[in-house]
Structures are given as C-alpha cells and as structure tokens.
C-alpha cells in the first residue's frame, strides 16, 4: 500500500523509512488450495539452492540497505573551540552526508548556519552561577527561560522551512521555565561598574539602572575597591581610583597594572594581566579523554583496546612533559605558569602547531596577545615614559622580576587569601590526617559558605586546592601557609541520597609569605594594628604638622567585621596620627 513507505516532512527528519507490514497487507497469492500440486506436495516448502550447479547465495537485501543509509557529518560548536574549527559548521557537508551540529548556547542567538532545518532542544543549559555573598562559582545544569527556548526554536529553518523538536512537555515548559533569564548585572561582580560611576561623580545607590542590582552586591563592590585603594573609607574616590578607572579592565587587574608600572616592570605585568584575563589558556586534562575507562572484567581485552590504552598513556606522558616545561621557573605559582604560556606563544614560529603540541588553547592565546598589544597602547597614552613600543617577545624574567610579579598578582587579589587550617586561631579537628595536597583544608579570609555546615561533616566550610594547580603536587608538609587564589569553584551537588557535599576548590595563583602580606595590605582596611609594645620613640612631625612615632605593634589580617584576625607577627613601624588626633596609622614598616 502507498503508506508502507512514507517520507516524514515538516514534522520530523526527512528520511524515507519503511513501515512494518500489517497482517492484512500480506498478499497470499490466491486460495489455500493453490499451494499444493496435483501430487499433494507443496512447492514453497521445497528448499532450493542445494545443488552444486546452483551456488547462488540467498539475497536478503543487506547490500541495498547499507547503500541506502544516510551518512552523518557531526561537528561540535562551543565558545572555546578554535576559530578554524568553529568555521567548519558553515562549510557544506560531504556528498551524501547530513550535517549535525552539537552546539552550546553559542548557537542560540546571532548565528545562522546554512542548511539547518531541524533543531532538537533539550531545554537545559549548563551555566556558571555566582554567589555574590561568598564569591563561590559553580557550574550547574538547569532549565532555560522561555525566551531562550524561543531563540533556540528560531535557529530552525532560517533559510527555509524548518521545525524545532522540544524534548520536554508543555507542562514542564509552563511550570519550570522562567519568562526571561536573570540579567547579567545580577550575576556578576560590580566593582568595575561602581568604580566607573564614582570616577564620573555619579551616585551609585540611586543610579537609574535598567535593572537595579542588589544592595549587597553594591556594598561588596565598594569594600573591594577600598581594599584596592580606589576609594576611601568614606566612599570617596582616591587618586589611585582615578588612575584605575583609566584602564578598561577589572579593577583587580588595573591595580596590578598600576603597581607594575610603579616598579618598572610594565611590559611583564601587562603579559601577566593578559594571561589572567582570558579563560582556560591551558587545556584541562579531563578534556583530553586521558582518563582510564571503567574496567569491565566480563569482556576480553582486544587488540583495539590495547592500542587505545597505549595511545592514552603516550598522550598522558606528553601532557605531563609539556606541563613541566611550562612550569619552568614557576615553582608553585600558577600565575607564573600562565605567564610562561603567553610568552612562549609569542616566541613560537608556528603558533597553531605550538598550541597543539603544548596542549594550549590557541583561541585564548590569540585573544591574550591582542589584549597585550591594546594594553600597551593604552599605558603609553597615559604613561608615555612607562615603557616603549609593543614587544611581543619578552626576555625570560630573572628571579627579582618573578618575585615582583608574584607580589603584584597578590596585590590585585589581596582579599582572596586562604590560610592553612592548622595555622588558624582555632584549628579544625580533622577526622584523618590528609595524605595529599588536595585534601589539606584551607580557611578563607572571608566566609566561603553561609551558615552552619549542612551535614555532619564540618570540613565543608573549608576550601581545598584544585587538582590542576602546581600546589597539588607538593607534599603535605611543604604546603605554604598562605595562598592567593583567583576564584572558588564548587562542583554540582549529587542527586543521590546520602552523597557527600562536593568540596569547594580554590584556583590558586601564588603562595605568599607573612611579611609580603603585611606590605601588600598596608594602607587598606584589611590590616589590623594592635597597641604599641615596649618603648615608643617620638619622631619629627610631618609637613601637615601631624605627630609621628616609631614603635613595635602586633599586626594581623582582618576580614569579617568583629571576626578573629590572622596574626602576622610583631613589626617595627612608623606611625602617623590621623583622624583629628584620635588614631594612628602605619606610615612605614621598618622590619
């Protein structure tokens, strides 16, 4: 019958499929009596093809079925994919093949791929969530908004008729989907916005935002700017704040840049800022497929399995060797390792081949190189004597420059400090002794969690070193007491009942010592000062007529208001009377 072979159009994939035969559609070829010959035998029950002269094989149509199968041309599409591989989706597929694009949200808007007529929308998205209170980032899979679903449906049939298959019911769409996604201003830090408003003299709290951010986010941004020296305790922008606002960077990176210019390492600092500004310069090991598959004792190990295992072993050795090469002179500082990758990329004759050999993200490195050039031009505009023209190939830094770069990096992330938990005023009672570096708990200066632990394991209130860090390969006794980190990240919680809460991991930048912390935190609200000890020596008054003195004081790093500070030892300092003669501030640290 005509409907036994049908072509599905405008409702599913345009593939010609064979429908199953029903009982009434089978043609029996006449009455039952016609099946028998005159001698009562049944010709159809005789087996043919057993004679030697007839060696033809019984054809069941496998060859024709194989030739009729439509081949597929599958391509990925995501933001971190190199540009040359992203452009492959716009090329026509091979003859006789159908193009299938596996895309993330990058294909949701402002993108038209020729020939795409059918879209399969799962209704889900893995997005980065930012907790403005604790600063912890997490990647969670959740439902998209109705507006995003409509955008995805709009990708189908842009150049002709098309259809979108939604892999969820209308009830889920109406019940679980929000009308619109939350605006970006409510999901990101606001220190850059606040700094620009203050530099223009505009009000921050009463500013007419299209979507007003939370008051807590604005307060946290102002606190960070005070730690960076951009605004005073009274909320007024400082001379440092005006200088930071000149650079189109996050205030953290702008603070690093200004500090690098002051120490005459502007070119090296620009390279470091570029390395920290782009994401995922080094391809993570888990994206290379080097993890051993789950052993299956029920199957026999084949030669193909052995070849795959040998290839994984070879790639793993090559990956470890390249990481060791990038870590030269970096010691345990991940920021220097990223800086090495930027500088090595500039020296490569064939950047694409170099990135493939060294397991680096060519797209991110190209973006960082462009940022270096742009920042050099901007710095020369505001500080003509700070550095010369743009030099893509920098000489290897000496030990003095490396030490400066580490402290400059720490100055930009001065509030994101973690202390080894056993050095805390109240050390934790660990259930067992850590055996590796990634099991050692650290305590952040500001709380990394809200409220009490959610289960019986109190260790969840601490943070731990990320396995990708250079510090993860350090023995437990040699781990540094203080670490500067770029951000905190927590894996998505498991839906299995009784599963442990995932640990919060810190992406370390560099270790830092107590004396370096004192020097970097000097002049910020983070540095707490005790009463003078021993003999106090009065000094000559300053130009403004304020009293000055030399004495020994106990200094500490203070985070939360009213919390217990981290003792940094006794230092001999020079203090100056401020605040109408009611308080003393440190003018200089002598030792």
Residue, then its C-alpha position, 0 to 999 in steps of 0.5 A: x500500500x502507498x503508506x508502507x513507505x512514507x517520507x516524514x516532512x515538516x514534522x520530523x527528519x526527512x528520511x524515507x523509512x519503511x513501515x512494518x507490514x500489517x497482517x492484512x497487507x500480506x498478499x497470499x497469492x490466491x486460495x489455500x488450495x493453490x499451494x499444493x500440486x496435483x501430487x499433494x506436495x507443496x512447492x514453497x516448502x521445497x528448499x532450493x539452492x542445494x545443488x552444486x550447479x546452483x551456488x547462488x547465495x540467498x539475497x536478503x537485501x543487506x547490500x541495498x540497505x547499507x547503500x541506502x543509509x544516510x551518512x552523518x557529518x557531526x561537528x561540535x560548536x562551543x565558545x572555546x573551540x578554535x576559530x578554524x574549527x568553529x568555521x567548519x559548521x558553515x562549510x557544506x557537508x560531504x556528498x551524501x552526508x547530513x550535517x549535525x551540529x552539537x552546539x552550546x548556547x553559542x548557537x542560540x542567538x546571532x548565528x545562522x548556519x546554512x542548511x539547518x532545518x531541524x533543531x532538537x532542544x533539550x531545554x537545559x543549559x549548563x551555566x556558571x552561577x555566582x554567589x555574590x555573598x561568598x564569591x563561590x562559582x559553580x557550574x550547574x545544569x538547569x532549565x532555560x527561560x522561555x525566551x531562550x527556548x524561543x531563540x533556540x526554536x528560531x535557529x530552525x529553518x532560517x533559510x527555509x522551512x524548518x521545525x524545532x523538536x522540544x524534548x520536554x512537555x508543555x507542562x514542564x515548559x509552563x511550570x519550570x521555565x522562567x519568562x526571561x533569564x536573570x540579567x547579567x548585572x545580577x550575576x556578576x561582580x560590580x566593582x568595575x561598574x561602581x568604580x566607573x560611576x564614582x570616577x564620573x561623580x555619579x551616585x551609585x545607590x540611586x543610579x537609574x539602572x535598567x535593572x537595579x542590582x542588589x544592595x549587597x552586591x553594591x556594598x561588596x563592590x565598594x569594600x573591594x575597591x577600598x581594599x584596592x585603594x580606589x576609594x576611601x573609607x568614606x566612599x570617596x574616590x582616591x587618586x589611585x581610583x582615578x588612575x584605575x578607572x583609566x584602564x578598561x579592565x577589572x579593577x583587580x587587574x588595573x591595580x596590578x597594572x598600576x603597581x607594575x608600572x610603579x616598579x618598572x616592570x610594565x611590559x611583564x605585568x601587562x603579559x601577566x594581566x593578559x594571561x589572567x584575563x582570558x579563560x582556560x589558556x591551558x587545556x584541562x586534562x579531563x578534556x583530553x579523554x586521558x582518563x582510564x575507562x571503567x574496567x569491565x572484567x566480563x569482556x576480553x581485552x582486544x587488540x583495539x583496546x590495547x592500542x587505545x590504552x597505549x595511545x592514552x598513556x603516550x598522550x598522558x606522558x606528553x601532557x605531563x612533559x609539556x606541563x613541566x616545561x611550562x612550569x619552568x621557573x614557576x615553582x608553585x605559582x600558577x600565575x607564573x605558569x600562565x605567564x610562561x604560556x603567553x610568552x612562549x606563544x609569542x616566541x613560537x614560529x608556528x603558533x597553531x602547531x605550538x598550541x597543539x603540541x603544548x596542549x594550549x588553547x590557541x583561541x585564548x592565546x590569540x585573544x591574550x596577545x591582542x589584549x597585550x598589544x591594546x594594553x600597551x597602547x593604552x599605558x603609553x597614552x597615559x604613561x608615555x615614559x612607562x615603557x616603549x613600543x609593543x614587544x611581543x617577545x619578552x626576555x625570560x624574567x630573572x628571579x627579582x622580576x618573578x618575585x615582583x610579579x608574584x607580589x603584584x598578582x597578590x596585590x590585585x587579589x589581596x582579599x582572596x587569601x586562604x590560610x592553612x587550617x592548622x595555622x588558624x586561631x582555632x584549628x579544625x579537628x580533622x577526622x584523618x590526617x590528609x595524605x595529599x595536597x588536595x585534601x589539606x583544608x584551607x580557611x578563607x579570609x572571608x566566609x566561603x559558605x553561609x551558615x552552619x555546615x549542612x551535614x555532619x561533616x564540618x570540613x565543608x566550610x573549608x576550601x581545598x586546592x584544585x587538582x590542576x594547580x602546581x600546589x597539588x603536587x607538593x607534599x603535605x608538609x611543604x604546603x605554604x601557609x598562605x595562598x592567593x587564589x583567583x576564584x572558588x569553584x564548587x562542583x554540582x551537588x549529587x542527586x543521590x541520597x546520602x552523597x557527600x557535599x562536593x568540596x569547594x576548590x580554590x584556583x590558586x595563583x601564588x603562595x605568599x609569605x607573612x611579611x609580603x602580606x603585611x606590605x601588600x595590605x598596608x594602607x587598606x582596611x584589611x590590616x589590623x594594628x594592635x597597641x604599641x609594645x615596649x618603648x615608643x620613640x617620638x619622631x619629627x612631625x610631618x609637613x601637615x604638622x601631624x605627630x609621628x612615632x616609631x614603635x613595635x605593634x602586633x599586626x594581623x589580617x582582618x576580614x569579617x567585621x568583629x571576626x578573629x584576625x590572622x596574626x602576622x607577627x610583631x613589626x617595627x613601624x612608623x606611625x602617623x596620627x590621623x583622624x583629628x588626633x584620635x588614631x594612628x596609622x602605619x606610615x612605614x614598616x621598618x622590619 
